[in-house]
């Protein structure tokens, strides 16, 4: 009788700690109020541009590879590298806030960034992680990850997954989209998230740029939408 053998993969305690922190910092339970924002998707659903799983996947894939999520990833990476090098991040924080395409996009990123910094006091004991003034959400995450020794690419993957997950949940409520379709959407986006994180990890500020003009316009239109559920 042959005794079956099993391969056991172990994870170092350091890796386990950073994984646990990423799961907490980028989870829906982290008190940044992400559930209140649709990133303009509410208007896209209102106008019939997002109506099912297929159209949602296409929309989010574009944001991840060519839109606001891509820019967020580049800004996060720059903030991470600056912090790891012992440099300030005020310039990248200012740039990130200035790149918001609409009033509510600016509110979305800066309010979440401020809330993230406040909540991080549970780990750091520090009142601020991104310098004076407003701090965009991806910059706040990049600074915190570098300060706590979390790898850049891991942080990018977790950040982009949280971005997509939050918007999928918004569409589950609004389209409406079933939970199975929501999970299937995240499964379909997995390779896009990984690919975008890998690109962003070696990016510079020269790689910033978005060609999702329609998403920006819909975000502006959402500001004056008569009836709505989300803040952006």
The 8 nearest C-alpha neighbors of each residue, nearest first, counted from 0:
[[1, 2, 3, 4, 5, 6, 7, 8],
 [0, 2, 3, 4, 5, 6, 7, 8],
 [1, 3, 0, 4, 5, 6, 7, 8],
 [4, 2, 1, 5, 0, 6, 7, 8],
 [3, 5, 2, 6, 1, 7, 0, 8],
 [6, 4, 7, 3, 8, 2, 9, 1],
 [5, 7, 8, 4, 9, 3, 2, 10],
 [6, 8, 5, 9, 4, 10, 3, 11],
 [9, 7, 6, 10, 5, 11, 15, 14],
 [8, 10, 7, 11, 12, 6, 15, 14],
 [9, 11, 14, 15, 12, 8, 13, 7],
 [12, 10, 14, 13, 15, 9, 16, 8],
 [11, 13, 15, 14, 16, 10, 17, 9],
 [14, 12, 16, 11, 15, 17, 10, 18],
 [15, 13, 11, 17, 16, 12, 18, 10],
 [14, 16, 12, 18, 13, 17, 19, 11],
 [15, 17, 19, 13, 18, 14, 12, 20],
 [18, 16, 20, 14, 19, 15, 149, 21],
 [17, 19, 15, 21, 20, 16, 14, 22],
 [20, 18, 16, 22, 17, 21, 15, 23],
 [19, 21, 17, 23, 22, 18, 24, 16],
 [20, 22, 24, 18, 23, 19, 25, 17],
 [23, 21, 19, 20, 25, 26, 24, 18],
 [22, 24, 20, 26, 21, 25, 19, 29],
 [23, 25, 21, 26, 22, 29, 20, 115],
 [26, 24, 23, 22, 21, 161, 158, 157],
 [25, 27, 23, 28, 29, 22, 24, 161],
 [28, 26, 29, 25, 33, 34, 165, 30],
 [29, 27, 26, 30, 23, 25, 24, 31],
 [28, 30, 27, 26, 24, 31, 23, 25],
 [31, 29, 32, 28, 118, 114, 115, 27],
 [30, 32, 114, 111, 33, 115, 29, 112],
 [31, 33, 34, 30, 35, 111, 36, 114],
 [34, 32, 35, 31, 36, 165, 111, 27],
 [35, 33, 32, 36, 165, 169, 27, 37],
 [34, 36, 229, 33, 32, 230, 37, 231],
 [37, 35, 231, 229, 230, 34, 38, 33],
 [36, 38, 40, 39, 231, 229, 166, 41],
 [39, 37, 231, 40, 36, 218, 104, 166],
 [38, 40, 218, 37, 41, 231, 42, 217],
 [41, 39, 43, 37, 42, 38, 44, 166],
 [42, 40, 44, 39, 43, 37, 45, 229],
 [41, 43, 45, 40, 44, 221, 39, 217],
 [44, 42, 40, 46, 48, 45, 41, 49],
 [43, 45, 49, 47, 41, 42, 46, 48],
 [44, 46, 42, 43, 47, 41, 48, 49],
 [47, 45, 43, 44, 48, 42, 49, 41],
 [48, 46, 44, 49, 45, 50, 43, 42],
 [49, 47, 43, 46, 44, 50, 54, 45],
 [50, 48, 44, 54, 47, 55, 43, 51],
 [49, 51, 174, 47, 48, 44, 54, 52],
 [52, 50, 53, 54, 49, 55, 176, 174],
 [51, 53, 55, 54, 56, 180, 184, 50],
 [52, 54, 56, 55, 51, 57, 184, 50],
 [53, 55, 57, 49, 56, 51, 52, 58],
 [56, 54, 58, 52, 57, 53, 49, 59],
 [57, 55, 53, 59, 58, 54, 60, 184],
 [56, 58, 54, 60, 55, 59, 61, 53],
 [59, 57, 55, 61, 56, 60, 54, 62],
 [60, 58, 62, 56, 61, 57, 63, 55],
 [61, 59, 63, 57, 62, 58, 56, 64],
 [60, 62, 64, 59, 58, 63, 65, 57],
 [63, 61, 66, 59, 65, 60, 68, 64],
 [64, 62, 68, 60, 69, 61, 65, 66],
 [63, 65, 61, 69, 62, 60, 195, 66],
 [64, 66, 209, 61, 62, 69, 63, 210],
 [67, 65, 62, 209, 211, 69, 68, 63],
 [66, 68, 70, 69, 62, 71, 209, 63],
 [69, 67, 63, 71, 70, 62, 66, 72],
 [70, 68, 72, 63, 71, 67, 66, 64],
 [69, 71, 67, 73, 72, 68, 207, 74],
 [70, 72, 68, 74, 69, 73, 137, 75],
 [71, 73, 75, 69, 70, 74, 199, 76],
 [74, 72, 70, 76, 199, 75, 71, 202],
 [75, 73, 77, 71, 76, 72, 78, 70],
 [74, 76, 141, 137, 138, 72, 78, 73],
 [75, 77, 79, 73, 74, 78, 200, 72],
 [76, 78, 74, 80, 79, 75, 81, 73],
 [79, 77, 81, 75, 141, 76, 138, 80],
 [80, 78, 141, 76, 142, 145, 82, 77],
 [81, 79, 83, 77, 82, 78, 84, 76],
 [82, 80, 86, 78, 84, 83, 79, 77],
 [81, 83, 85, 79, 84, 80, 86, 142],
 [82, 84, 80, 85, 145, 81, 79, 146],
 [85, 83, 81, 82, 86, 80, 79, 87],
 [84, 86, 82, 83, 81, 87, 80, 88],
 [87, 85, 81, 82, 84, 88, 83, 80],
 [86, 88, 89, 81, 82, 85, 130, 90],
 [87, 89, 91, 90, 78, 92, 81, 129],
 [88, 90, 92, 91, 130, 87, 93, 129],
 [91, 89, 93, 92, 88, 94, 87, 95],
 [90, 92, 94, 93, 88, 89, 95, 78],
 [93, 91, 89, 95, 90, 134, 94, 138],
 [92, 94, 90, 96, 91, 95, 89, 97],
 [95, 93, 91, 97, 92, 96, 90, 98],
 [96, 94, 92, 98, 97, 93, 135, 91],
 [95, 97, 93, 98, 94, 135, 99, 92],
 [96, 98, 94, 95, 99, 93, 105, 100],
 [99, 97, 95, 96, 100, 94, 105, 93],
 [100, 98, 105, 104, 97, 101, 96, 95],
 [99, 101, 215, 98, 104, 102, 105, 219],
 [102, 100, 104, 103, 99, 219, 105, 218],
 [101, 103, 105, 104, 106, 100, 99, 219],
 [102, 104, 106, 105, 231, 101, 107, 222],
 [103, 105, 107, 101, 106, 99, 102, 100],
 [106, 104, 99, 102, 103, 107, 108, 109],
 [105, 107, 103, 109, 104, 108, 110, 102],
 [106, 108, 104, 105, 110, 109, 103, 111],
 [107, 109, 135, 136, 111, 105, 106, 110],
 [110, 108, 135, 112, 106, 111, 134, 107],
 [111, 109, 113, 112, 106, 107, 108, 114],
 [110, 112, 31, 114, 108, 109, 113, 136],
 [136, 113, 111, 109, 135, 115, 110, 114],
 [112, 114, 110, 116, 115, 111, 109, 117],
 [113, 115, 31, 111, 117, 116, 112, 110],
 [116, 114, 112, 118, 113, 117, 31, 111],
 [115, 117, 119, 113, 114, 118, 127, 128],
 [118, 116, 114, 115, 119, 120, 113, 126],
 [117, 119, 115, 120, 116, 121, 114, 30],
 [120, 118, 116, 121, 117, 122, 115, 123],
 [121, 119, 124, 123, 125, 122, 118, 117],
 [120, 122, 119, 124, 123, 118, 117, 125],
 [123, 121, 120, 119, 124, 125, 118, 147],
 [124, 122, 120, 125, 121, 119, 126, 147],
 [123, 125, 120, 121, 122, 126, 119, 127],
 [124, 126, 123, 120, 127, 128, 119, 122],
 [127, 125, 120, 117, 124, 128, 116, 119],
 [128, 126, 125, 116, 129, 130, 117, 131],
 [129, 127, 116, 130, 139, 142, 143, 126],
 [128, 130, 139, 127, 134, 88, 142, 131],
 [131, 129, 89, 128, 127, 132, 88, 134],
 [130, 132, 133, 129, 89, 127, 134, 128],
 [131, 133, 134, 130, 129, 93, 89, 92],
 [134, 132, 109, 135, 131, 113, 92, 96],
 [133, 135, 92, 112, 109, 129, 113, 139],
 [136, 134, 109, 112, 108, 138, 96, 137],
 [112, 135, 137, 108, 139, 138, 111, 109],
 [138, 136, 75, 140, 139, 71, 135, 141],
 [139, 137, 75, 141, 140, 136, 135, 78],
 [138, 140, 136, 142, 137, 141, 112, 129],
 [139, 141, 137, 143, 138, 142, 144, 136],
 [142, 140, 79, 75, 138, 78, 144, 139],
 [141, 143, 79, 139, 145, 140, 144, 78],
 [144, 142, 146, 140, 145, 141, 139, 147],
 [145, 143, 149, 147, 141, 146, 142, 140],
 [144, 146, 148, 79, 142, 147, 83, 143],
 [147, 145, 143, 144, 148, 142, 82, 83],
 [146, 148, 144, 145, 149, 143, 17, 123],
 [147, 149, 145, 146, 144, 150, 17, 83],
 [148, 150, 144, 17, 147, 145, 151, 154],
 [151, 149, 153, 152, 154, 148, 144, 145],
 [150, 152, 154, 153, 155, 149, 200, 76],
 [151, 153, 155, 154, 200, 150, 196, 156],
 [154, 152, 156, 150, 155, 151, 157, 149],
 [155, 153, 151, 157, 152, 156, 158, 150],
 [154, 156, 152, 158, 196, 153, 157, 159],
 [155, 157, 153, 159, 154, 158, 196, 160],
 [156, 158, 160, 154, 155, 159, 161, 153],
 [159, 157, 155, 161, 160, 156, 154, 162],
 [160, 158, 162, 156, 161, 157, 155, 192],
 [159, 161, 157, 163, 162, 158, 164, 156],
 [160, 162, 164, 158, 159, 163, 25, 165],
 [163, 161, 159, 160, 165, 164, 158, 166],
 [162, 164, 160, 166, 161, 165, 167, 159],
 [165, 163, 161, 167, 166, 162, 160, 168],
 [164, 166, 168, 162, 167, 163, 161, 169],
 [165, 167, 169, 163, 168, 164, 37, 170],
 [166, 168, 164, 170, 169, 165, 181, 163],
 [169, 167, 171, 165, 166, 170, 164, 172],
 [168, 170, 166, 172, 167, 171, 37, 173],
 [169, 171, 173, 167, 172, 174, 168, 176],
 [172, 170, 176, 168, 175, 169, 173, 177],
 [173, 171, 170, 175, 169, 174, 168, 176],
 [172, 174, 175, 170, 171, 169, 41, 176],
 [175, 173, 176, 170, 50, 171, 172, 44],
 [174, 176, 173, 171, 172, 170, 177, 50],
 [175, 177, 171, 174, 170, 180, 178, 172],
 [176, 178, 180, 179, 171, 181, 175, 172],
 [177, 179, 181, 180, 182, 171, 176, 168],
 [180, 178, 182, 181, 177, 183, 176, 184],
 [179, 181, 183, 177, 178, 182, 184, 52],
 [182, 180, 178, 184, 179, 183, 167, 177],
 [181, 183, 179, 185, 184, 180, 178, 186],
 [184, 182, 180, 186, 181, 185, 179, 187],
 [185, 183, 181, 187, 182, 186, 56, 180],
 [186, 184, 188, 182, 187, 183, 189, 181],
 [185, 187, 183, 189, 184, 188, 182, 190],
 [186, 188, 184, 185, 189, 183, 190, 56],
 [189, 187, 185, 191, 186, 190, 192, 184],
 [188, 190, 192, 186, 191, 187, 185, 193],
 [191, 189, 193, 192, 188, 194, 187, 186],
 [192, 190, 194, 188, 189, 193, 195, 60],
 [191, 193, 189, 195, 190, 194, 188, 196],
 [194, 192, 190, 196, 191, 195, 156, 197],
 [193, 195, 191, 197, 196, 192, 190, 198],
 [194, 196, 198, 192, 197, 193, 191, 199],
 [197, 195, 199, 193, 155, 198, 194, 156],
 [196, 198, 194, 200, 195, 199, 193, 152],
 [199, 197, 195, 196, 200, 201, 202, 194],
 [198, 200, 202, 196, 73, 201, 197, 72],
 [199, 201, 197, 198, 202, 152, 196, 76],
 [202, 200, 199, 198, 203, 197, 76, 73],
 [203, 201, 199, 200, 206, 73, 198, 204],
 [202, 204, 205, 206, 73, 77, 201, 207],
 [205, 203, 206, 207, 73, 202, 77, 74],
 [204, 206, 203, 207, 202, 208, 73, 70],
 [207, 205, 204, 203, 202, 208, 73, 70],
 [208, 206, 204, 205, 70, 73, 209, 203],
 [209, 207, 206, 70, 210, 66, 65, 69],
 [208, 210, 66, 65, 211, 67, 207, 70],
 [209, 211, 212, 65, 66, 208, 213, 61],
 [212, 210, 66, 214, 213, 209, 215, 65],
 [211, 213, 215, 214, 210, 216, 209, 66],
 [212, 214, 216, 215, 211, 217, 218, 210],
 [213, 215, 217, 212, 216, 211, 218, 39],
 [216, 214, 218, 212, 213, 217, 100, 219],
 [217, 215, 213, 219, 218, 214, 220, 212],
 [218, 216, 220, 214, 219, 215, 39, 42],
 [217, 219, 39, 215, 221, 216, 220, 214],
 [220, 218, 216, 217, 221, 222, 101, 215],
 [221, 219, 217, 222, 218, 223, 216, 224],
 [220, 222, 224, 218, 219, 223, 42, 217],
 [221, 223, 220, 219, 224, 218, 103, 231],
 [224, 222, 221, 220, 225, 219, 226, 227],
 [223, 225, 221, 226, 222, 220, 227, 42],
 [226, 224, 223, 227, 221, 222, 220, 228],
 [227, 225, 224, 228, 223, 221, 229, 45],
 [226, 228, 229, 224, 225, 41, 230, 221],
 [227, 229, 230, 226, 41, 35, 173, 36],
 [230, 228, 36, 35, 231, 227, 37, 41],
 [229, 231, 36, 35, 228, 37, 103, 227],
 [230, 36, 38, 103, 37, 39, 229, 104]]
